[in-house]
């Protein structure tokens, strides 16, 4: 294992996560800092509310790409031979989490970032795309039915380790990945404590992904 290469990869993963997509996009195209409006969060959900669906979609896709690219750094190191094949999964998780930390505390935006859900999704897509696709479906169904992005995020985060656990009875799923999934779910819940309180009190902001036109 190349310790220097791994160290550089950790730095790159953090810098990737630190790209404040919503802040830079809002300032470049709208002349606003999304952290000064809505929930004050520098994430895709607040961008949807403040700047609209197109801006929110762009921000979400870039944030997903940050986590995905960071996790794939492990695959690159494995192909070069700087880490062993047995270590690729654990470094995917570590590099992906480092990108999420960068998203939460971005060096390029005064360490005021988002909640990291989109970047977590990117890491999950790079690690287990099949289960991640199902989680995306669950997220969309929950958001379309409830209009609560926070609720969709938490249920999708829970679905990931639960689905892996279900698959483990018939296939060889990594225990590390299952445990990691439950840890990530707890982290997502912790970062959404205020949202949970607002949902219970009926004060959570709703996000309409698809608005049906009424017939005249």
N, C-alpha and C positions, 0 to 999 in steps of 0.2 A: 504493500500500500504506500502511495506517495502522500505523505503528511502535508507537504506544501500544496499539492494539487487539491487536496480535500479542503484545506484552509482557504485557498483562493475561491473554491466553489461555494463555500459558506458565505464569503463576502459578496460574491456575485449574486447568490440567492437573496441575501438581505437587500442589496441594492435594487434588484428586480422588484422585490416586494415593496420597496420604498417609493417606487414611481407613483406619485399621487395623481392617478388618472383623472378623477373627478375634479380635482382642484385645477390642474393644468388645462383640462378641456373646457371647464367653465370660464376660466380667465381668458383663454385664447379665443373662444367663439361667442361668449356672452358677456365678458367683462365682469364676471362675478365670482366670488369664492363661495362654493356651495355650503361651506361650513358656517357661513353667516346667515343661512336661511334654513327653513324646515326644521329637521331634527338636529341640525348642526353636525351631522355625521358626514365624513368624506367617503361615502360609499355609493354603490350603484342605486340602492333604493332611494336614498335622499336625492340623488341626481334625477331619477325618474320623476319625483315629486316637484323638484324645483325647476329643472330644465326641460322636462318632457321625455317622451318615450325614445326618441331617436338618440338623444344624448345619453340617457340611462342605458340603452342597449349597447352603445359603443363602450361606455365605461365598464359595464359588466363583462363584456367579451374580453377587453384588455386585462381586466383584473383576473379573470379566469386564466388567461394566457400567462400571466405572471407566475401563478402557482404551478401551472403545467410545465412551463419552461424550466423553472427552478428544480422540479422533481426530475426532469429528464437530464439534468446535469449528471445525475448518478449513472444513468445509462451510458452517457458519453464517457465518463471516467472508466466505466466497466469495459467499454469497447476498446479504449486505449490501453487498458491493462493496469491502470493506476489504482483500481480497487478490484477485489475479487467478485466473482459472480454471486457468491453467497451473501455479499454485503450490499448488493445493489438495492434491494428492497428497503433495508433500514436507512440507507442514505437518501433514497427517494423521499421517505417520510421526514427525515431530518432536514433536508434541503427545502422541502415543501413547507415545513413548519417555520423554517427561517424566513422564507418569503412572506408567510402570514404575519410573523412578527414585524417584518419590514412594513407590511401594509398597516398594521396597527400603530406602529411608531415609526413613520417614515422620516428619514434623515433629510429628505428634500422638502418637507412640509412642516417644519417645526415640531416633528414627532406627534402630530395630530392627524391620525388616519381614520380608516373605517373599521368595520367589525371583522373583516377578513373572510367572510363566508364565500365570496366568489373565488378568492385565491385558494381556499380550502377545496372548493369544487375542482379547480384546475389540478391540484395535487392528486385528488382522488381519481380524476379522469386519467392521469398519467400512471396511476398505480393499479387501478382495477376498473377499466372502462365499461365493462358489462354491467356491473352493479351500479356504477355511477350513473349510467343511462337510466336505470330504473329509478334512482333517487331523483334525477331531474324530472322524470314524469310525475313522481309523487309531489315534488315541490310545485310544479305547474298546476296540478289538480287542486292542491290545497289553496294556492293563491287565487286561482280562478273561482273557487267556490266560496272562500272566506274573504278574499281581498286583503289578507294579512300576509305580507312578505315575511315578517318575522316568524310567524307560526309555520309557514311553509319551510323556512330555513331550518327551524328546529326539528320538525318532523322528518325532513329529508336527511338531516344529520343523524337522527336516531335510526332511520331505515338502513343506513349503510352498514353499521356493525350487525344489526339484526339479520339482514339479508345474508351477510357473510357467515353468520353463525348457522343459519338455516342451510346454506350450501355446504357447510363443513361436515354435515352428517353424511353426505353422499360424495363429496369431493375433498381433495386436500387443500384446504384453505389455511393460510398462515395464522397461527394463534397470535403472533405479534400484530398482524394487521387488524384482527378482530378486537384485541385489547386497545390498540391505538384508536380504532373507530369509536369505541365507547368513551375514551378520554376526550376525543375531539367533540363528541356530542356534549359532554359536560362543559367543555370550554365554550361551545356555542351558546349553551343555556346561560352560563355566567355572563357572557357579553350581551345577552338579551334580557337581563333581569328587569330593566326598566320597561321593556316592551311587554314582558309577561304581566307586570303590574298594570300597565295601561290596557292590555287585552281584558284582564279580569274586571277592570273598572269601566270597560266600554269606551276608553279614551284613545285607543290606538288608531293611528292614521291608516286609512285604507288606500290601496293602490289598485287601480283598475287597469289590467293588462289589455283587455279587449272590451271595447264599448260598443254594444249593439245599438244600431239605429232603430228608433221607433218608426213603425209604419204610419204614414199619414192617413 
